Amino acid sequence: MEISIVTFWNNYKDHLSDAEFYKKELALNKLAEPLGFDILFAVERHFSNYSMAPDNLQFLSYMAMSRTA
């Protein structure tokens, strides 16, 4: 069985600065594999803080690269 996780990149009500939010969200996503998740999905939204990662291909490529580094 494969277990997946969906990352929303949701900075609700701009609680954190963009820099703080990206740092924390990347750290959280980098824990997915060590915690046993097999698949990482990402939502895509534009022009709102609902999802601050509008380019999923770039984000998922970064995550794949950081896995091998």
N, C-alpha and C positions, 0 to 999 in steps of 0.2 A: 504494500500500500504506500502511496506517496502522499505526503502531507504538504499543503501549500499555505502560504501567508500572503495577504494582500496589504500593501502599504498605501496609505491614503495621503500622506504628506499634508496633514491638516493642521495648520497653525490657527486654531480656533481663536477668533477675536484678536488676532495678532498678539497673543500673550507673550511671545518671545520675539527678539529681533530676528531678521532673516538669517543672519550669520549664526546665531545661537541655535535656531531651529534646524538649519541644515546640518550643523555639527551633531546635534542630538539624534536627528532622524537617520543620518548615515551610520552612526554608531549602533542604533537599534537594528537597522537592516543588516549590518555586518554580523549580528548575533544570530540571524536566522539559521544559517547552516550549522554552526556549532550546537544550536539548540535542537537540531534534528529535522528542520524543515527542508523539504526537497525542492520546492518550487517557490519562486518569488514573483508575485504579480504586482503591477502598479496601475493605479487609476490615472486618468488624464483629464484635466480640466484647464480651461484657459481663462485668464483675466479675473480670477478670484482667489481668495486665500483658502478655498476649499481644498485645492490640491496645488501645491507650489512646485510640482514637477511636471511641467507641460510637455516635456520630451521624454517619453518612456524609454525609447530606444537608447538614448544617451545615458539615462540613469541605469538601465539594466546592463548596458555595456560596461559602465564604470564598475558596477557590482561584480560582474563576471571577471573583470580584470583584477579587482582588489582581492578576489578569491584566490587567484593564482600567484599573486605577488607575495 
